Amino acid sequence: MSETSEKASGAQQAAPLQRDAPAEPAQTPLSRLLASVEGCRRVLIVTHDHPDPDAISSAAALRYLLKKLGGIRCKIAFGGSVVRPENRAMLKQLKIKIVPIQQIKLSAYRCFALVDTQPKAGNNSLPHRITPSIVIDHHPPKPATKEAKFADLRPAYGATATLLTEYLQESGLPIPVHLATALFYGIASETQDLGREAGEPDNQAYLTLFPKVNKRILSNIRYARVSRNYFQTLETGLRNSFTYKNVIGSRLGEVSSQDVVPLIADLLVRLERMSWAIVLGRFDGRLFLSARSNNTRARCGQLLRRVLGKRGSAGGHDMMAGGSVPLNEKTPEEIDALESDLIRRFMAGVGHKEIPKFEQLVAPARLVPETEVAKVSPAEEAPAKEPATKGE
């Protein structure tokens, strides 16, 4: 090697190494969530009106996270009511306290969170003048959501509870049994046990939570006792049901709660050879609609928004959607015409542009005269069962 090349080689060896500046750690959704409420001593967590298990469990998980990681006191507020037996059992069995938003003094809070809903979405009771600090949802984004300090929207997820489960895993906090049971049921009910619009994140959250679930409480929730009115509602839904080709629907008239509408829609779409279900019901001055499909690419949310147009608001996913229209003191005749028009628009949206001739799902019941009812005499009554002996 020449002297010149040796010097060059030495110079190369002596040159200091150029090192990149250390990269700042990337912020995770959880760290950004906590930063959005920094300085807040209290947060009001608001769900969508008439909250379902996904909304309830997600709100409970967010309250737990903010309390444990930020020392922040939280209340969960909701609009409307909780009527569905399973949802009421969930609140009671898991001791989740939620408060009607009408009972909350909103001026006492400066930080708000929306869970399983978004600002100005039309399905929550947070006043439009209030901009929430946090928005966590699994529905497509609404324009007003961009004003929030922190927004985590994941339309590809089957449930908002899945997002909160991921936050809990990231936090390293232990997940209490009652909270795990709530989140598990939230995912299970929203995705029909992973059979409806569930993705891999939902699968992983479901499997992660299951070992921690209180199975007895879960059973009590799933098979909650129901009132006589529940069966009367089912009868109304079935008696008023109609079919046409691959579509089934029902006009319920006045209902005791808007929860009745999706309940009947979930039931009717299970009828064999049906691909679509549309159910309408009136409650508290509004006409509520629920659409369901067995097609994983049905885009029910988009369809229902087109059906309602500017007359109301709607949202949803591929296989399920809901919406409502204000009735504004319409006469019974006007309401009937509105329902007929919405059904016609729905039928056209699923490919049936002709005026359908609907068939009744259930034939009128034949009342059995009392004279035909078999009378069982005391002698014909079955003898009382003997007490079981040991070993039976």
C-alpha positions in Angstrom: 0.0 0.0 0.0 1.4 3.5 -0.8 2.0 6.2 1.8 -0.7 8.3 0.3 -3.2 5.5 0.5 -2.2 4.8 4.1 -2.7 8.4 5.1 -6.1 8.3 3.4 -7.0 5.2 5.2 -6.0 6.6 8.5 -7.9 9.8 7.8 -11.0 7.7 7.1 -10.5 5.8 10.3 -10.1 9.0 12.3 -13.2 10.7 11.0 -16.0 10.8 13.6 -19.1 8.8 12.9 -22.2 10.7 12.0 -25.0 9.6 14.2 -28.7 10.4 13.6 -30.4 12.3 16.4 -32.4 10.0 18.6 -35.9 9.8 17.4 -38.7 10.8 19.8 -40.9 7.9 20.8 -44.0 7.8 18.8 -47.2 8.8 20.7 -49.7 6.0 21.1 -53.4 6.5 21.0 -53.5 6.1 24.8 -50.8 8.7 25.4 -52.6 11.2 23.1 -55.9 10.4 24.9 -54.4 11.2 28.3 -52.8 14.4 26.9 -56.1 15.6 25.6 -57.5 15.9 29.2 -54.4 17.1 30.9 -55.4 19.6 33.5 -58.9 18.3 33.7 -60.1 17.2 37.2 -63.5 16.0 36.0 -64.7 14.5 32.8 -68.3 13.8 31.7 -68.4 10.8 29.5 -71.5 10.8 27.2 -72.8 7.8 25.2 -75.3 7.8 22.4 -78.9 8.0 23.4 -80.6 4.8 24.6 -77.1 3.2 25.2 -76.4 -0.4 24.2 -73.9 -2.8 25.7 -71.1 -1.6 23.4 -71.5 2.1 24.5 -72.0 1.2 28.2 -69.0 -1.0 28.4 -66.8 1.4 26.5 -67.8 4.3 28.7 -67.1 2.2 31.9 -63.6 1.3 30.5 -62.8 4.9 29.7 -63.8 6.0 33.2 -61.6 3.3 34.7 -58.6 4.4 32.5 -58.9 8.1 33.3 -59.3 7.4 37.0 -56.3 5.0 37.3 -53.9 6.8 34.9 -54.9 10.4 35.4 -56.6 10.6 38.8 -59.6 12.1 37.0 -63.2 11.7 38.3 -65.7 10.8 35.7 -69.5 10.4 35.4 -71.2 8.5 32.6 -74.3 10.3 31.1 -76.8 9.3 28.6 -79.9 10.6 26.8 -83.1 8.7 26.4 -83.7 5.5 28.4 -82.4 2.0 29.0 -85.4 -0.4 28.3 -84.1 -3.6 26.8 -84.0 -6.3 29.5 -80.4 -7.4 28.7 -79.1 -3.8 29.0 -80.9 -3.2 32.3 -79.5 -6.5 33.6 -76.0 -5.5 32.5 -76.2 -2.3 34.5 -77.5 -4.0 37.6 -75.4 -7.2 37.5 -72.1 -5.3 36.8 -72.9 -2.3 39.0 -72.3 0.2 36.3 -73.7 3.6 37.3 -74.9 5.9 34.5 -76.9 9.1 34.9 -79.5 10.7 32.7 -77.9 13.8 31.2 -80.8 15.9 32.2 -79.7 15.4 35.8 -76.2 16.7 35.1 -75.1 20.3 35.6 -73.1 20.6 32.4 -71.5 23.9 33.6 -69.7 22.0 36.3 -67.6 20.3 33.6 -65.1 21.7 31.1 -63.9 18.4 29.7 -66.3 16.0 27.9 -65.9 12.7 26.1 -68.1 11.0 23.5 -68.1 7.3 23.3 -69.6 5.1 20.5 -71.0 8.4 19.0 -69.7 11.6 17.6 -70.4 15.4 17.9 -73.6 16.5 16.1 -74.3 12.9 15.0 -78.0 13.3 15.8 -77.9 10.3 18.2 -76.6 11.9 21.4 -77.7 14.5 23.9 -74.5 16.5 24.2 -75.4 20.1 23.3 -73.9 21.2 19.9 -72.3 24.2 21.6 -69.9 21.9 23.5 -66.8 20.6 21.8 -65.7 17.3 23.4 -62.1 16.7 24.3 -62.3 13.0 23.4 -64.2 11.1 20.8 -63.9 7.3 20.5 -66.1 5.5 18.0 -66.2 2.7 15.4 -68.4 4.5 13.0 -67.4 6.6 9.9 -66.2 10.1 10.8 -68.6 13.1 11.1 -67.5 16.6 10.1 -67.7 18.0 13.6 -65.4 15.3 15.1 -62.3 17.0 13.7 -62.7 19.8 16.3 -62.1 17.4 19.2 -58.6 17.4 20.8 -58.4 13.7 20.5 -60.4 11.5 18.1 -59.9 7.8 17.6 -62.3 6.5 14.9 -61.9 3.0 13.5 -64.8 2.0 11.2 -63.1 -1.3 10.4 -63.6 -2.4 14.0 -66.8 -4.2 14.9 -67.2 -2.6 18.3 -66.0 0.5 20.2 -65.4 -1.9 23.2 -62.5 -3.4 21.2 -60.7 -0.1 21.1 -61.0 0.4 24.8 -59.8 -3.2 25.4 -56.7 -2.3 23.4 -56.2 0.8 25.5 -56.4 -1.3 28.7 -53.9 -3.8 27.3 -51.5 -0.9 26.4 -51.9 0.6 29.9 -50.7 -2.5 31.7 -53.5 -2.0 34.2 -55.3 -5.1 35.5 -58.7 -5.5 34.0 -61.3 -6.1 36.8 -63.6 -9.1 36.3 -66.8 -6.9 36.1 -65.1 -4.6 33.5 -63.9 -7.6 31.5 -67.4 -9.0 31.5 -68.9 -5.7 30.4 -66.4 -5.3 27.5 -66.8 -8.9 26.4 -70.6 -8.6 26.3 -70.2 -5.3 24.5 -68.2 -6.9 21.7 -70.3 -10.1 21.7 -73.7 -8.2 21.4 -72.4 -5.7 18.8 -70.9 -8.3 16.5 -73.3 -11.2 17.3 -70.5 -13.2 18.8 -68.0 -12.2 16.1 -70.4 -13.2 13.3 -71.4 -9.7 12.2 -68.8 -7.2 10.9 -66.0 -8.4 13.3 -62.4 -8.0 12.3 -59.2 -9.5 13.6 -58.9 -6.8 16.4 -62.4 -7.8 17.6 -61.4 -11.5 17.6 -58.3 -10.8 19.6 -60.1 -8.6 22.2 -62.9 -11.2 22.5 -60.4 -14.0 23.2 -58.3 -11.9 25.5 -61.3 -11.0 27.7 -63.0 -14.3 27.8 -60.9 -16.0 30.5 -61.5 -13.0 32.8 -65.3 -13.0 32.4 -67.7 -13.9 35.2 -69.7 -16.6 33.3 -72.6 -16.7 35.7 -73.1 -12.9 35.5 -72.8 -13.1 31.7 -75.5 -15.8 31.6 -77.8 -13.7 33.8 -77.4 -10.8 31.3 -77.9 -12.8 28.2 -81.0 -14.5 29.5 -82.4 -11.7 31.5 -86.0 -12.0 32.7 -88.5 -10.1 30.5 -91.8 -8.5 31.2 -95.2 -9.3 29.6 -94.8 -6.2 27.5 -91.8 -7.8 25.8 -94.0 -10.6 24.4 -96.7 -8.1 23.4 -94.0 -6.2 21.4 -92.9 -9.4 19.7 -96.5 -10.2 18.8 -97.0 -6.7 17.3 -93.8 -7.0 15.3 -94.8 -10.4 13.9 -98.5 -9.5 13.2 -97.4 -6.3 11.3 -94.7 -8.0 9.3 -94.7 -8.2 5.5 -92.4 -9.8 2.9 -91.6 -9.3 -0.7 -89.0 -11.5 -2.4 -85.9 -11.2 -0.3 -87.1 -8.3 1.9 -89.0 -8.5 5.2 -90.3 -5.5 7.1 -92.6 -4.4 9.9 -94.5 -1.2 10.9 -94.8 -1.2 14.6 -96.7 2.0 15.2 -96.2 3.5 18.6 -93.6 1.6 20.7 -92.5 1.8 24.3 -88.9 2.5 23.4 -86.8 3.0 20.4 -84.9 -0.1 21.4 -87.9 -2.2 20.2 -87.2 -1.3 16.6 -83.7 -2.9 16.3 -84.9 -5.8 18.4 -87.5 -6.7 15.9 -85.2 -6.0 12.9 -82.6 -8.5 14.4 -85.3 -11.1 14.7 -86.9 -10.7 11.3 -83.7 -10.8 9.3 -83.2 -14.3 10.4 -86.2 -15.6 8.3 -85.0 -18.0 5.7 -84.5 -16.6 2.2 -84.5 -13.1 3.5 -81.5 -10.8 2.7 -82.9 -7.5 4.0 -85.0 -6.2 6.9 -86.5 -2.8 7.5 -88.5 -2.0 10.7 -90.2 1.3 11.6 -91.6 2.4 15.0 -92.7 5.7 16.5 -91.4 6.9 19.8 -91.3 10.3 21.6 -92.2 12.4 18.5 -89.8 10.6 16.1 -90.0 7.8 13.6 -87.2 5.3 14.1 -85.9 3.0 11.5 -83.6 -0.1 11.7 -82.2 -1.8 8.6 -80.4 -5.2 8.6 -78.8 -7.4 6.0 -77.2 -10.8 5.8 -74.8 -9.4 3.1 -71.4 -8.4 4.5 -71.1 -5.8 1.8 -74.6 -4.4 2.0 -73.6 -0.9 3.2 -76.8 -0.5 5.2 -75.6 2.8 6.6 -75.2 4.4 3.2 -78.5 3.0 2.1 -80.5 4.3 5.0 -78.9 7.8 4.7 -80.1 7.8 1.0 -83.5 6.6 2.1 -84.0 9.4 4.7 -82.2 12.2 2.7 -82.6 15.5 4.4 -85.7 14.4 6.3 -83.7 12.8 9.1 -80.4 11.4 10.2 -78.9 7.9 9.9 -75.7 6.0 10.4 -74.4 2.5 10.6 -72.2 -0.2 9.0 -72.5 -2.7 6.2 -74.9 -5.1 7.8 -76.8 -2.9 10.2 -78.0 0.7 10.4 -80.4 3.0 12.3 -82.0 6.4 11.7 -84.8 8.6 12.7 -87.1 11.3 11.3 -88.8 14.0 13.4 -92.6 13.8 13.1 -93.2 17.5 13.9 -96.9 17.1 14.9 -97.8 15.3 11.7 -101.3 13.9 11.4 -101.8 10.1 11.5 -102.4 10.2 7.7 -99.2 12.1 7.1 -97.2 9.7 9.2 -98.7 6.8 7.4 -97.8 8.4 4.0 -94.3 9.1 5.3 -93.8 5.4 6.4 -95.1 4.2 3.0 -92.7 6.4 1.1 -89.7 5.4 3.2 -90.5 1.8 2.7 -90.8 2.4 -1.1 -87.5 4.2 -1.2 -85.9 1.3 0.8 -87.3 -1.2 -1.6 -85.9 0.7 -4.5 -82.6 1.0 -2.9 -82.2 -2.8 -2.6 -83.3 -3.3 -6.2 -87.1 -3.6 -6.2 -88.2 -0.5 -8.0 -91.6 -1.9 -8.9 -94.4 -1.2 -6.5 -94.3 -4.4 -4.4 -97.3 -6.5 -3.4 -96.4 -7.5 0.1 -97.4 -10.8 1.7 -98.3 -11.0 5.3 -95.8 -13.0 7.3 -98.2 -14.3 10.0 -101.8 -15.2 9.2 -104.4 -13.7 11.6 -104.8 -15.9 14.7 -107.9 -18.0 15.2 -109.2 -17.6 18.7 -110.2 -20.9 20.1 -113.7 -20.8 21.7 -113.8 -21.7 25.3 -116.1 -24.6 24.5 -113.3 -26.2 22.5 -110.7 -26.0 25.3 -110.1 -29.4 26.8 -111.2 -29.6 30.4 -108.9 -31.6 32.6 -110.8 -33.2 35.5 -109.1 -33.7 38.8 -109.0 -37.4 38.2 -107.1 -36.8 34.9 -104.5 -34.6 36.4 -101.0 -36.1 36.6 -100.1 -37.3 40.1 -97.6 -35.2 42.0 -94.0 -36.3 41.5 -92.6 -38.3 44.4 -89.5 -36.7 46.1 -86.3 -37.9 44.4 -84.5 -40.5 46.4 -80.8 -40.5 46.9 -79.0 -41.8 43.8 -81.7 -40.8 41.2 
